[in-house]
Structures are given as structure tokens and as C-alpha cells.
Amino acid sequence: MINIILLGPPGAGKGTQADILVKKHGLVQLSTGQMLRDAIAAGSELGKRVKSIMDKGDLVPDEVVVGLISERIDKPDCKNGVIFDGFPRNVPQAAALDKMLEGKGLRLDKVVSIEVPDEELYKRVEKRVRETPPEKRRSDDTVETLKNRLDVYHAQTKALAPYYEAQGKIAHIDGLMTIEEVAAAIDQVLFPAGGGLLGWLGRLIEGRK
Ligand code: AMP
């Protein structure tokens, strides 16, 4: 079992890389953004409560997303491991996740931070707006909303890097590489080469440093 977080600003490619990990390694993707969009599509009370917050690009209350994750992770399909995508988004959520996992006898193995400068994220959203018909785009996928989502990211989510740095769990990956190169770099971080005797010896020596 391997539980990981994909960290990064909106448009960094977390969803794309999560899809690849799901297909390749049989992990389950837990995207709080997708769970919330599903709630909106289903017309539930929760969906009604979060729609306007999401359209602005603000964060929904911590207890909402923590509750969604806590319920979802108990499902049997999560037993091989999960990819947290878009969660946690601030330090209180990260602390709640640590506590939740501990309470369930689970642990977080690795945090992969996909790093992309703001200018590139604006270029990417402009390209999607140009090339994708509105009905196929997310309602928060606009240049205006990106600005707020990036403000929120810099004000709250970036603080997760030092949080996980302190736990020795974070790996930084250059998100400007191609999708395939980013996927290969993530694989290298999560499943280092040399799984055999050499790998075992390497890990043994590492552990002794
Ligand atoms: P995403 O699909 O991860 O880009 O999320 C879309 C929107 O859902 C965000 O802009 C927030 O409004 C909301 N959201 C998703 N995940 C979280 C979270 N962990 N904490 C708070 N709000 C979230």
C-alpha cells in the first residue's frame, strides 16, 4: 500500500498525473474538487452550499473536505493505496489528515510537489479557454478565477511544502517537463529503481545514515 499527495497549483497537471498513476499502479484517486463537483451535479444540499464558493475559486470549509475524505478512504477499493489530489489545501487540513490516517492505522508515504510558475499557469488556462468549448470546460476554469485560485494557493497551500519538508516526505518535480517526463519523474520518486537485493541494500544503508 502507498498513500501519496499530489501537490501543486491549479493547472499544474495533478489530475493528469493522478490518472496515469491510477492506470499504471491501481491506486485510487481521491479528488476533493471532483467530489464537490459531483455533489453539485447531483443537486445535493452540499452541492448547493459549495457552488458559489467554488465558482469564485475560494476554499470550501475544512470540515467539508475532511469529512468527504474520511468517509471515502474507508471504502474497500482504497486498500491498495490512494492519491490525494487537491487535498489538503492548507495546514489545518494537513494536520487533520495526519490525525485521520493515524486513527485508521494508515500512513502518508510521500508528497509529490509538481512545480509550475504562475505565468505558465496563465498561459495554460488561456489556451484551454481558446481551444475548449465552454460546455466542456469547468465553470471555474477562467483567467479571472485562476487569479483568485492562485492567490489562495500562495496564501494557504504553499505552506504545505515546509509542513511536509519537516516530515521528510516531500519531493519536488519540475512541472514544465512533458506529461510523460513528469510521470517518469514521479515514478522514480514513488518506486525507486532497484527493487531487488541492491535496492534493499540501498534502503538499508540509507536507513543507517
Ligand atoms: P480542484 O478540482 O482541486 O481544482 O478544486 C476545485 C475547487 O473545489 C477549489 O477551487 C475549491 O473551491 C474546492 N476545493 C477542492 N478541494 C478543496 C480542499 N481540499 N479544500 C477546500 N476547497 C477545496
py3Dmol code that shows the C-alpha trace and the ligand (Angstrom):
import py3Dmol

protein = """\
ATOM      1  CA  MET A   1       0.000   0.000   0.000  1.00  0.00           C
ATOM      2  CA  ILE A   2       1.198   3.502  -0.823  1.00  0.00           C
ATOM      3  CA  ASN A   3      -0.633   6.709   0.099  1.00  0.00           C
ATOM      4  CA  ILE A   4       0.526   9.867  -1.602  1.00  0.00           C
ATOM      5  CA  ILE A   5      -0.388  13.505  -2.061  1.00  0.00           C
ATOM      6  CA  LEU A   6      -0.053  15.310  -5.381  1.00  0.00           C
ATOM      7  CA  LEU A   7       0.601  18.912  -4.513  1.00  0.00           C
ATOM      8  CA  GLY A   8       0.727  21.870  -6.865  1.00  0.00           C
ATOM      9  CA  PRO A   9      -1.060  24.980  -8.101  1.00  0.00           C
ATOM     10  CA  PRO A  10      -4.250  24.845 -10.201  1.00  0.00           C
ATOM     11  CA  GLY A  11      -3.363  23.668 -13.702  1.00  0.00           C
ATOM     12  CA  ALA A  12      -0.045  22.069 -12.713  1.00  0.00           C
ATOM     13  CA  GLY A  13      -1.205  18.685 -14.012  1.00  0.00           C
ATOM     14  CA  LYS A  14      -2.124  16.918 -10.764  1.00  0.00           C
ATOM     15  CA  GLY A  15      -5.271  15.373 -12.270  1.00  0.00           C
ATOM     16  CA  THR A  16      -3.430  14.208 -15.397  1.00  0.00           C
ATOM     17  CA  GLN A  17      -0.678  12.590 -13.337  1.00  0.00           C
ATOM     18  CA  ALA A  18      -3.206  11.041 -10.943  1.00  0.00           C
ATOM     19  CA  ASP A  19      -4.938   9.418 -13.963  1.00  0.00           C
ATOM     20  CA  ILE A  20      -1.624   7.934 -15.071  1.00  0.00           C
ATOM     21  CA  LEU A  21      -0.890   6.569 -11.569  1.00  0.00           C
ATOM     22  CA  VAL A  22      -4.385   5.074 -11.372  1.00  0.00           C
ATOM     23  CA  LYS A  23      -3.929   3.237 -14.685  1.00  0.00           C
ATOM     24  CA  LYS A  24      -0.365   2.127 -14.045  1.00  0.00           C
ATOM     25  CA  HIS A  25      -0.374   1.200 -10.373  1.00  0.00           C
ATOM     26  CA  GLY A  26      -4.020   0.541  -9.499  1.00  0.00           C
ATOM     27  CA  LEU A  27      -4.172   3.347  -6.964  1.00  0.00           C
ATOM     28  CA  VAL A  28      -7.411   5.218  -6.309  1.00  0.00           C
ATOM     29  CA  GLN A  29      -7.640   8.964  -6.949  1.00  0.00           C
ATOM     30  CA  LEU A  30      -9.336  10.978  -4.208  1.00  0.00           C
ATOM     31  CA  SER A  31     -10.011  14.423  -5.667  1.00  0.00           C
ATOM     32  CA  THR A  32     -11.969  16.659  -3.301  1.00  0.00           C
ATOM     33  CA  GLY A  33     -12.647  19.049  -6.206  1.00  0.00           C
ATOM     34  CA  GLN A  34     -14.233  16.206  -8.212  1.00  0.00           C
ATOM     35  CA  MET A  35     -16.252  15.004  -5.193  1.00  0.00           C
ATOM     36  CA  LEU A  36     -17.593  18.541  -4.762  1.00  0.00           C
ATOM     37  CA  ARG A  37     -18.381  18.876  -8.493  1.00  0.00           C
ATOM     38  CA  ASP A  38     -20.248  15.534  -8.266  1.00  0.00           C
ATOM     39  CA  ALA A  39     -22.250  16.900  -5.317  1.00  0.00           C
ATOM     40  CA  ILE A  40     -23.154  19.987  -7.377  1.00  0.00           C
ATOM     41  CA  ALA A  41     -24.168  17.836 -10.371  1.00  0.00           C
ATOM     42  CA  ALA A  42     -26.323  15.662  -8.101  1.00  0.00           C
ATOM     43  CA  GLY A  43     -28.083  18.777  -6.794  1.00  0.00           C
ATOM     44  CA  SER A  44     -27.448  17.801  -3.162  1.00  0.00           C
ATOM     45  CA  GLU A  45     -27.587  20.174  -0.177  1.00  0.00           C
ATOM     46  CA  LEU A  46     -23.788  20.065  -0.021  1.00  0.00           C
ATOM     47  CA  GLY A  47     -23.585  20.919  -3.711  1.00  0.00           C
ATOM     48  CA  LYS A  48     -25.825  23.958  -3.249  1.00  0.00           C
ATOM     49  CA  ARG A  49     -23.719  25.092  -0.325  1.00  0.00           C
ATOM     50  CA  VAL A  50     -20.382  24.960  -2.153  1.00  0.00           C
ATOM     51  CA  LYS A  51     -21.260  26.039  -5.731  1.00  0.00           C
ATOM     52  CA  SER A  52     -20.737  29.790  -5.343  1.00  0.00           C
ATOM     53  CA  ILE A  53     -17.575  29.306  -3.249  1.00  0.00           C
ATOM     54  CA  MET A  54     -16.056  27.101  -5.952  1.00  0.00           C
ATOM     55  CA  ASP A  55     -17.076  29.423  -8.784  1.00  0.00           C
ATOM     56  CA  LYS A  56     -15.138  32.202  -7.076  1.00  0.00           C
ATOM     57  CA  GLY A  57     -12.127  29.940  -6.541  1.00  0.00           C
ATOM     58  CA  ASP A  58     -12.248  30.198  -2.748  1.00  0.00           C
ATOM     59  CA  LEU A  59     -11.783  27.217  -0.440  1.00  0.00           C
ATOM     60  CA  VAL A  60     -14.809  25.396   0.922  1.00  0.00           C
ATOM     61  CA  PRO A  61     -14.769  24.885   4.711  1.00  0.00           C
ATOM     62  CA  ASP A  62     -12.133  22.453   6.001  1.00  0.00           C
ATOM     63  CA  GLU A  63     -14.662  20.212   7.799  1.00  0.00           C
ATOM     64  CA  VAL A  64     -16.487  19.609   4.491  1.00  0.00           C
ATOM     65  CA  VAL A  65     -13.463  18.237   2.634  1.00  0.00           C
ATOM     66  CA  VAL A  66     -12.044  16.431   5.659  1.00  0.00           C
ATOM     67  CA  GLY A  67     -15.428  14.714   6.104  1.00  0.00           C
ATOM     68  CA  LEU A  68     -15.577  13.707   2.417  1.00  0.00           C
ATOM     69  CA  ILE A  69     -12.082  12.194   2.534  1.00  0.00           C
ATOM     70  CA  SER A  70     -12.627  10.423   5.843  1.00  0.00           C
ATOM     71  CA  GLU A  71     -15.724   8.684   4.503  1.00  0.00           C
ATOM     72  CA  ARG A  72     -14.249   7.835   1.105  1.00  0.00           C
ATOM     73  CA  ILE A  73     -10.996   6.359   2.383  1.00  0.00           C
ATOM     74  CA  ASP A  74     -12.871   3.685   4.358  1.00  0.00           C
ATOM     75  CA  LYS A  75     -14.192   2.138   1.116  1.00  0.00           C
ATOM     76  CA  PRO A  76     -12.590  -1.212   0.219  1.00  0.00           C
ATOM     77  CA  ASP A  77     -11.161   0.000  -3.106  1.00  0.00           C
ATOM     78  CA  CYS A  78      -8.727   2.248  -1.191  1.00  0.00           C
ATOM     79  CA  LYS A  79      -6.891  -0.681   0.345  1.00  0.00           C
ATOM     80  CA  ASN A  80      -4.054  -0.669  -2.229  1.00  0.00           C
ATOM     81  CA  GLY A  81      -3.403   2.995  -1.621  1.00  0.00           C
ATOM     82  CA  VAL A  82      -4.715   6.394  -2.599  1.00  0.00           C
ATOM     83  CA  ILE A  83      -3.640   9.555  -4.354  1.00  0.00           C
ATOM     84  CA  PHE A  84      -4.868  12.703  -2.651  1.00  0.00           C
ATOM     85  CA  ASP A  85      -5.425  15.238  -5.429  1.00  0.00           C
ATOM     86  CA  GLY A  86      -6.330  18.785  -4.378  1.00  0.00           C
ATOM     87  CA  PHE A  87      -6.371  17.814  -0.713  1.00  0.00           C
ATOM     88  CA  PRO A  88      -5.044  19.017   1.681  1.00  0.00           C
ATOM     89  CA  ARG A  89      -5.019  22.676   0.663  1.00  0.00           C
ATOM     90  CA  ASN A  90      -3.909  24.297   3.931  1.00  0.00           C
ATOM     91  CA  VAL A  91      -2.060  23.359   7.109  1.00  0.00           C
ATOM     92  CA  PRO A  92      -5.179  22.670   9.215  1.00  0.00           C
ATOM     93  CA  GLN A  93      -6.360  20.177   6.563  1.00  0.00           C
ATOM     94  CA  ALA A  94      -2.910  18.562   6.520  1.00  0.00           C
ATOM     95  CA  ALA A  95      -2.963  18.230  10.318  1.00  0.00           C
ATOM     96  CA  ALA A  96      -6.490  16.773  10.142  1.00  0.00           C
ATOM     97  CA  LEU A  97      -5.301  14.280   7.508  1.00  0.00           C
ATOM     98  CA  ASP A  98      -2.357  13.167   9.657  1.00  0.00           C
ATOM     99  CA  LYS A  99      -4.688  12.630  12.591  1.00  0.00           C
ATOM    100  CA  MET A 100      -7.288  10.846  10.460  1.00  0.00           C
ATOM    101  CA  LEU A 101      -4.749   8.462   8.916  1.00  0.00           C
ATOM    102  CA  GLU A 102      -3.243   7.693  12.300  1.00  0.00           C
ATOM    103  CA  GLY A 103      -6.698   6.958  13.703  1.00  0.00           C
ATOM    104  CA  LYS A 104      -7.311   4.493  10.861  1.00  0.00           C
ATOM    105  CA  GLY A 105      -3.903   2.832  11.257  1.00  0.00           C
ATOM    106  CA  LEU A 106      -2.691   4.274   7.930  1.00  0.00           C
ATOM    107  CA  ARG A 107       0.203   6.491   6.948  1.00  0.00           C
ATOM    108  CA  LEU A 108       1.145   9.036   4.339  1.00  0.00           C
ATOM    109  CA  ASP A 109       4.145   7.811   2.374  1.00  0.00           C
ATOM    110  CA  LYS A 110       5.110  10.643   0.078  1.00  0.00           C
ATOM    111  CA  VAL A 111       4.144  14.109  -1.086  1.00  0.00           C
ATOM    112  CA  VAL A 112       4.956  14.941  -4.707  1.00  0.00           C
ATOM    113  CA  SER A 113       5.027  18.648  -5.418  1.00  0.00           C
ATOM    114  CA  ILE A 114       4.572  19.498  -9.121  1.00  0.00           C
ATOM    115  CA  GLU A 115       6.062  22.948  -9.562  1.00  0.00           C
ATOM    116  CA  VAL A 116       4.918  25.353 -12.285  1.00  0.00           C
ATOM    117  CA  PRO A 117       5.403  29.143 -12.309  1.00  0.00           C
ATOM    118  CA  ASP A 118       2.286  31.360 -12.341  1.00  0.00           C
ATOM    119  CA  GLU A 119       2.975  32.749 -15.871  1.00  0.00           C
ATOM    120  CA  GLU A 120       2.823  29.256 -17.321  1.00  0.00           C
ATOM    121  CA  LEU A 121      -0.454  28.520 -15.477  1.00  0.00           C
ATOM    122  CA  TYR A 122      -1.997  31.644 -17.065  1.00  0.00           C
ATOM    123  CA  LYS A 123      -0.773  30.515 -20.493  1.00  0.00           C
ATOM    124  CA  ARG A 124      -2.318  27.086 -19.939  1.00  0.00           C
ATOM    125  CA  VAL A 125      -5.719  28.435 -18.892  1.00  0.00           C
ATOM    126  CA  GLU A 126      -5.751  30.896 -21.812  1.00  0.00           C
ATOM    127  CA  LYS A 127      -5.064  28.002 -24.177  1.00  0.00           C
ATOM    128  CA  ARG A 128      -7.901  25.906 -22.667  1.00  0.00           C
ATOM    129  CA  VAL A 129     -10.316  28.839 -22.922  1.00  0.00           C
ATOM    130  CA  ARG A 130      -9.307  29.311 -26.594  1.00  0.00           C
ATOM    131  CA  GLU A 131      -9.438  25.658 -27.562  1.00  0.00           C
ATOM    132  CA  THR A 132     -12.218  24.082 -25.473  1.00  0.00           C
ATOM    133  CA  PRO A 133     -15.930  24.783 -25.979  1.00  0.00           C
ATOM    134  CA  PRO A 134     -17.499  26.316 -22.835  1.00  0.00           C
ATOM    135  CA  GLU A 135     -19.721  23.282 -22.134  1.00  0.00           C
ATOM    136  CA  LYS A 136     -16.609  21.109 -21.909  1.00  0.00           C
ATOM    137  CA  ARG A 137     -14.777  23.443 -19.521  1.00  0.00           C
ATOM    138  CA  ARG A 138     -15.104  23.684 -15.758  1.00  0.00           C
ATOM    139  CA  SER A 139     -17.026  26.776 -14.652  1.00  0.00           C
ATOM    140  CA  ASP A 140     -14.007  27.859 -12.548  1.00  0.00           C
ATOM    141  CA  ASP A 141     -11.560  27.436 -15.445  1.00  0.00           C
ATOM    142  CA  THR A 142     -11.240  31.081 -16.436  1.00  0.00           C
ATOM    143  CA  VAL A 143      -8.407  33.614 -16.310  1.00  0.00           C
ATOM    144  CA  GLU A 144     -10.300  35.689 -13.700  1.00  0.00           C
ATOM    145  CA  THR A 145     -10.944  32.740 -11.368  1.00  0.00           C
ATOM    146  CA  LEU A 146      -7.397  31.479 -11.817  1.00  0.00           C
ATOM    147  CA  LYS A 147      -6.135  34.745 -10.353  1.00  0.00           C
ATOM    148  CA  ASN A 148      -8.075  34.148  -7.126  1.00  0.00           C
ATOM    149  CA  ARG A 149      -7.237  30.445  -7.047  1.00  0.00           C
ATOM    150  CA  LEU A 150      -3.545  31.341  -7.312  1.00  0.00           C
ATOM    151  CA  ASP A 151      -3.877  33.954  -4.544  1.00  0.00           C
ATOM    152  CA  VAL A 152      -5.434  31.265  -2.332  1.00  0.00           C
ATOM    153  CA  TYR A 153      -2.701  28.826  -3.361  1.00  0.00           C
ATOM    154  CA  HIS A 154       0.097  31.247  -2.440  1.00  0.00           C
ATOM    155  CA  ALA A 155      -1.583  32.354   0.790  1.00  0.00           C
ATOM    156  CA  GLN A 156      -2.527  28.902   2.115  1.00  0.00           C
ATOM    157  CA  THR A 157      -1.487  25.864   0.099  1.00  0.00           C
ATOM    158  CA  LYS A 158       2.184  26.732  -0.377  1.00  0.00           C
ATOM    159  CA  ALA A 159       2.656  26.432   3.391  1.00  0.00           C
ATOM    160  CA  LEU A 160       2.259  22.678   2.947  1.00  0.00           C
ATOM    161  CA  ALA A 161       5.747  22.418   1.426  1.00  0.00           C
ATOM    162  CA  PRO A 162       7.574  23.321   4.686  1.00  0.00           C
ATOM    163  CA  TYR A 163       4.993  21.273   6.629  1.00  0.00           C
ATOM    164  CA  TYR A 164       5.889  18.103   4.701  1.00  0.00           C
ATOM    165  CA  GLU A 165       9.551  19.095   4.399  1.00  0.00           C
ATOM    166  CA  ALA A 166       9.645  18.873   8.214  1.00  0.00           C
ATOM    167  CA  GLN A 167       8.269  15.322   7.939  1.00  0.00           C
ATOM    168  CA  GLY A 168      10.921  14.468   5.315  1.00  0.00           C
ATOM    169  CA  LYS A 169       8.226  13.320   2.891  1.00  0.00           C
ATOM    170  CA  ILE A 170       8.233  15.851   0.060  1.00  0.00           C
ATOM    171  CA  ALA A 171       9.774  15.517  -3.410  1.00  0.00           C
ATOM    172  CA  HIS A 172       9.853  18.457  -5.828  1.00  0.00           C
ATOM    173  CA  ILE A 173       9.259  17.882  -9.530  1.00  0.00           C
ATOM    174  CA  ASP A 174       9.608  20.327 -12.416  1.00  0.00           C
ATOM    175  CA  GLY A 175       6.089  20.596 -13.869  1.00  0.00           C
ATOM    176  CA  LEU A 176       7.351  22.311 -17.026  1.00  0.00           C
ATOM    177  CA  MET A 177       8.528  18.996 -18.435  1.00  0.00           C
ATOM    178  CA  THR A 178       6.275  17.000 -20.765  1.00  0.00           C
ATOM    179  CA  ILE A 179       3.453  14.905 -19.271  1.00  0.00           C
ATOM    180  CA  GLU A 180       5.486  11.736 -19.905  1.00  0.00           C
ATOM    181  CA  GLU A 181       8.628  13.181 -18.311  1.00  0.00           C
ATOM    182  CA  VAL A 182       6.724  14.335 -15.237  1.00  0.00           C
ATOM    183  CA  ALA A 183       5.116  10.869 -14.971  1.00  0.00           C
ATOM    184  CA  ALA A 184       8.545   9.213 -15.191  1.00  0.00           C
ATOM    185  CA  ALA A 185       9.951  11.537 -12.518  1.00  0.00           C
ATOM    186  CA  ILE A 186       7.009  10.753 -10.214  1.00  0.00           C
ATOM    187  CA  ASP A 187       7.505   7.014 -10.776  1.00  0.00           C
ATOM    188  CA  GLN A 188      11.147   7.375  -9.867  1.00  0.00           C
ATOM    189  CA  VAL A 189      10.217   9.114  -6.601  1.00  0.00           C
ATOM    190  CA  LEU A 190       7.494   6.646  -5.641  1.00  0.00           C
ATOM    191  CA  PHE A 191       9.018   3.433  -6.899  1.00  0.00           C
ATOM    192  CA  PRO A 192      12.813   3.919  -6.957  1.00  0.00           C
ATOM    193  CA  ALA A 193      14.661   1.630  -9.359  1.00  0.00           C
ATOM    194  CA  GLY A 194      16.370  -1.423  -7.964  1.00  0.00           C
ATOM    195  CA  GLY A 195      13.581  -3.225  -6.209  1.00  0.00           C
ATOM    196  CA  GLY A 196      15.750  -6.357  -5.807  1.00  0.00           C
ATOM    197  CA  LEU A 197      18.643  -7.130  -3.479  1.00  0.00           C
ATOM    198  CA  LEU A 198      20.552  -3.988  -4.495  1.00  0.00           C
ATOM    199  CA  GLY A 199      17.549  -1.817  -3.779  1.00  0.00           C
ATOM    200  CA  TRP A 200      17.070  -3.495  -0.433  1.00  0.00           C
ATOM    201  CA  LEU A 201      20.757  -2.963   0.438  1.00  0.00           C
ATOM    202  CA  GLY A 202      20.486   0.662  -0.671  1.00  0.00           C
ATOM    203  CA  ARG A 203      17.497   1.260   1.556  1.00  0.00           C
ATOM    204  CA  LEU A 204      19.254  -0.491   4.442  1.00  0.00           C
ATOM    205  CA  ILE A 205      22.278   1.778   4.082  1.00  0.00           C
ATOM    206  CA  GLU A 206      20.037   4.854   3.705  1.00  0.00           C
ATOM    207  CA  GLY A 207      18.278   3.929   6.928  1.00  0.00           C
ATOM    208  CA  ARG A 208      21.595   3.831   8.759  1.00  0.00           C
ATOM    209  CA  LYS A 209      22.787   7.284   7.673  1.00  0.00           C
TER     210      LYS A 209
END
"""
ligand_1 = """\
23
AMP
P -9.828 21.397 -7.795
O -10.633 20.468 -8.639
O -8.879 20.674 -6.867
O -9.150 22.477 -8.580
O -10.873 22.132 -6.833
C -11.906 22.965 -7.335
C -12.472 23.812 -6.217
O -13.054 22.959 -5.214
C -11.464 24.658 -5.448
O -11.205 25.896 -6.087
C -12.173 24.847 -4.108
O -13.227 25.787 -4.197
C -12.813 23.473 -3.910
N -11.890 22.543 -3.222
C -11.359 21.413 -3.730
N -10.569 20.794 -2.829
C -10.600 21.576 -1.715
C -9.974 21.494 -0.444
N -9.134 20.493 -0.136
N -10.244 22.483 0.457
C -11.093 23.476 0.168
N -11.691 23.636 -1.013
C -11.465 22.691 -1.961
"""
view = py3Dmol.view(width=600, height=400)
view.addModel(protein, "pdb")
view.setStyle({"model": 0}, {"cartoon": {"style": "trace"}})
view.addModel(ligand_1, "xyz")
view.setStyle({"model": 1}, {"stick": {}})
view.zoomTo()
view.show()
